[in-house]
Amino acid sequence: MFSSMCLRFPWLSPPFISPSTSRSVVLRSLLTGHKFRQLFSSRRRIKFSQGSIKFLQTSCRISVPGVPVRESQPPSNFLKDKKVVPQADPPSAEDVNHLYQLIDQSTKLVVLTGAGISTECGIPDYRSPNGAYSSGFKPITHQEFVRSIRARRRYWARSYAGWRQFTAAQPGAAHVALASLEQAGRINFMITQNVDRLHHRAGSNPLELHGTVYSVICLDCGFSFCRNLFQDEVKALNPKWAAAIESLDYGNAGSDKSFGMKQRPDGDIEIDEKFWEEDFHIPTCHKCNGVLKPDVVFFGDNVPKERADKAMEVARECDAFLVLGSSVMTMSAFRLVRAAHEAGASTAIVNIGKTRADEFVSLKVNARLGEILPRVVNTGSLSIPALH
């Protein structure tokens, strides 16, 4: 499901900008110039023995047909350099084995992923120890977006500015491991709370519970279109503003150098209001001239009924429900794992930190998904297509 992370902006060269120049001066210059005990199988449950845990530091490579390995292999210092990724001990051999058994014994496994799977790719979340909420950030609500032109201008200006960096994120080892399990028939259905489309880029096609920022929709007539087209329209309406943003060299995601800007979970960045309050124009609907918003479920809004019903249907019919990288604090996600538990399925969560479902899940593992999932995939015969 969206700790503040700094966008990489190598300092612009002299003479007019230096490392000591404030972000306000930089932006003003540009704007005014050119610019993630018990288990089961088919309702059967098995107990895992309790014992001492030995932590192992391991690494592995996984290969998935059609997905280049190099795209899923981050640099060796990738995770430690990402302040957005919460700290966690390496997963134990017991943890890996328990998760392996869950997946191997299931015939109708449903997986729900949240923001924790994307933090390892440089996209911050809201609720983890390093999440956006820890710094006092409050995301925009549906009601605020609908009622206030100022709120919409603020949202779209920041979202436009952060789009290039947001879309530069690449699928991580966890995304690729899940795609591998899907291709082997080990996952019956996948649901994601994320709006970043990283699962799709890894080769999966999950139900997007909260929508996606890759589409824009009209609140008045329902017309929707590609976000990239919207970006082009914003650029055309705000040439100086667009030039200012595009002239900044974003560099590699996660750099500590920035103009005081911070990437946010839903793709926008923080920008001083003086730069968007008056001189930023928002495109309107091509068909009815109505209000446009990203096709995502903002806080305070409801998941579309057809989408919510489908997610609930698969949750009630599964024999195992696995939550990856989500605290399931939102009711739209919590109700799914609760429904699966009440229907008799085994439930498990892999997430760093507490979750809303900790009291009743069969298995809880505190680990980074990019470290545990590849190890699980490489255990036993999970990479061999299942015979159901």
Disulfide bonds with the S-S distance in Angstrom:
none
